[in-house]
Amino acid sequence: MSFQAYLDNIQAKTGKSPADFRRLATDKGFAERGKLKPGVKAGAVVAWLKADFGLGHGHAMAIVALLTGKKGDGSPRKPSKT
């Protein structure tokens, strides 16, 4: 399954977009400006996503990857200025 398919399935299950999860993680204190804060463990985020949204481990880890910046949310990127 592609990363985008994971995000699509998460949105279908929860009604929440990647941007929503960035905001929610910030509200919970796990992230700052949409990125995982230093020192926050993936396990804490996974436990939150499983408890509050009923996500499985793989789907929760997809959100962790989104928050760490290892994977993007599939939205178009602005071209960099050169």
Buried (B, 14 or more C-beta within 10 A) or exposed (E): EEBBEBBEBBBEEBEBBBEEBBBBBBEEEBBEEBBBEEEBEBEEBBEBBBEEBEBBEEBBBBBBBBBBEEBBBEEEEEEEEE
